[in-house]
Amino acid sequence: MTSTQRFVLKAGLVMAAVAGLFPPWEVDMAGTGAGGIIGRGHHFILGSHGYWRIDYAGLLVSWAVVALVTGAAFVLLGRKSGT
């Protein structure tokens, strides 16, 4: 593993941690008569958000994108240039 690959892995882990600390939130509007679920953006996980809940599907997609981009960068930057 090259130093560039190590950096890519560390950066990917940091991005995944940040995505976990600031997950996407949603609020269910069924009790208000408006109906439906409305996304409320990314907010700190330990904050007080009332009736909001974590959008687990959105969080999973965020982690999947980070994993795919990190994996692709790891493979592409790890290739040795052949002469």
Secondary structure, 3 states (H helix, E strand, C coil): CCHHHHHHHHHHHHHHHHHHHCCEEEEECHHHCCCCEEEEEECCCCCCCCCEEECHHHHHHHHHHHHHHHHHHHHHHHCCCCC
